[in-house]
Amino acid sequence: MEKSVRTNRKEKQMSLGSKIEYAIVGLCVFAVLMFIVSNYVELSQLATENSRLKDELAQLVDMEKTLEAKQEQIFNLEEIENKAKNELGMIKMDKTQICYLELQSPDKLSTASADEEVPQIVQNAIRGLNIVVEYLN
């Protein structure tokens, strides 16, 4: 009878040890499942962000094409000429026409000797350089 009591205790102890092992394995499985679920959530968020960025890129590409067409129209020389003729009343000059410009203040020409005296040192240096140039020639 004593042997049966001892075996019952061992079975109870084994069953307690087994329960702990099962609990640890269960916790590990739960942790792995939580890790997988969190990765799926993050993947879903990244896919949503990717889709949003693709839509934004498509809008920006369309806007770029529109702006390029508008720029081409603005810098088109025929458009500029038509606007100048029709809206602004401008005409293109030909070679036979002469255009006179009237200036508000006429141009003036002044020399250094008329405005101020050249210092004596500069005059002597110029004279010396002239002597050297004449000697070398």
C-alpha positions as a printed Julia matrix, in Angstrom:
137×3 Matrix{Float64}:
  0.0     0.0     0.0
  2.86    2.28    0.75
  4.1     1.84   -2.77
  0.81    2.92   -4.23
  0.82    6.07   -2.07
  4.34    6.88   -3.26
  3.4     6.34   -6.89
  0.31    8.54   -6.44
  2.51   11.29   -5.02
  4.94   10.92   -7.93
  2.04   11.05  -10.38
  0.74   14.18   -8.66
  4.21   15.69   -8.74
  4.61   14.73  -12.38
  1.26   16.13  -13.18
  2.21   19.42  -11.43
  5.52   19.52  -13.37
  3.65   18.72  -16.56
  1.21   21.5   -15.84
  4.06   23.98  -15.41
  5.66   22.81  -18.66
  2.35   23.09  -20.48
  1.81   26.56  -19.01
  5.27   27.69  -20.17
  4.71   26.24  -23.64
  1.26   27.87  -23.73
  2.73   31.25  -22.77
  5.4    30.91  -25.45
  2.76   30.05  -28.06
  0.65   33.02  -26.89
  3.69   35.35  -27.13
  4.46   34.12  -30.65
  0.82   34.61  -31.69
  0.82   38.14  -30.26
  4.05   38.87  -32.15
  2.51   37.6   -35.4
 -0.69   39.63  -34.87
  1.29   42.8   -34.11
  3.33   42.28  -37.29
  0.13   41.89  -39.34
 -1.22   45.13  -37.84
  2.01   46.95  -38.7
  1.99   45.45  -42.21
 -1.58   46.66  -42.68
 -0.63   50.18  -41.56
  2.34   50.24  -43.93
  0.18   49.02  -46.83
 -2.33   51.79  -46.13
  0.46   54.39  -45.99
  1.93   53.0   -49.22
 -1.44   53.28  -50.97
 -1.88   56.86  -49.74
  1.58   57.82  -50.98
  0.93   56.24  -54.39
 -2.26   58.29  -54.72
 -0.39   61.44  -53.74
  2.35   60.65  -56.27
 -0.25   60.2   -59.02
 -1.79   63.57  -58.15
  1.62   65.25  -58.2
  2.49   63.7   -61.57
 -0.79   65.0   -63.0
 -0.07   68.44  -61.54
  3.42   68.39  -63.05
  2.02   67.58  -66.51
 -0.53   70.38  -66.19
  2.14   72.88  -65.15
  4.46   71.81  -67.97
  1.67   72.33  -70.5
  0.89   75.73  -69.0
  4.59   76.69  -69.07
  4.87   75.61  -72.7
  1.84   77.72  -73.55
  3.19   80.75  -71.68
  6.61   80.63  -73.32
  5.29   79.87  -76.79
  6.55   82.7   -79.03
  3.46   82.6   -81.26
  1.21   83.06  -78.2
  3.35   85.98  -77.02
  3.22   87.61  -80.43
 -0.56   87.13  -80.72
 -1.1    88.63  -77.26
  1.16   91.58  -78.08
 -0.69   92.28  -81.34
 -4.28   91.62  -80.3
 -4.45   92.63  -76.65
 -1.68   95.22  -76.33
 -1.93   96.74  -79.83
  1.79   96.36  -80.52
  3.19   96.01  -84.01
  6.51   94.61  -85.12
  8.94   97.17  -86.52
 10.44   96.63  -89.93
 13.82   97.79  -91.21
 12.47  100.96  -92.8
 11.12  102.39  -89.56
 13.25  104.59  -87.35
 12.64  104.75  -83.65
 13.69  107.83  -81.68
 14.07  107.7   -77.94
 13.71  110.82  -75.87
 15.8   110.81  -72.73
 14.78  112.7   -69.61
 18.34  113.64  -68.69
 20.91  113.85  -71.48
 24.17  111.93  -71.2
 27.2   113.93  -70.08
 30.85  113.32  -70.76
 33.47  114.53  -68.34
 37.21  114.07  -68.2
 39.44  113.67  -65.19
 41.31  116.91  -65.79
 38.11  118.92  -65.92
 36.66  117.51  -62.67
 39.72  117.24  -60.44
 43.46  117.62  -60.48
 45.61  114.5   -60.78
 47.99  114.32  -57.79
 51.61  115.23  -58.45
 52.84  111.77  -57.46
 50.66  110.11  -60.1
 51.83  112.57  -62.77
 55.49  111.87  -61.91
 54.85  108.09  -62.03
 53.2   108.37  -65.46
 56.04  110.54  -66.74
 58.59  107.97  -65.46
 56.73  105.1   -67.13
 56.6   107.03  -70.4
 60.4   107.55  -70.27
 60.95  103.79  -69.7
 58.59  102.87  -72.57
 60.36  105.29  -74.94
 63.75  103.89  -73.94
 62.59  100.3   -74.56
 61.22  101.16  -77.98
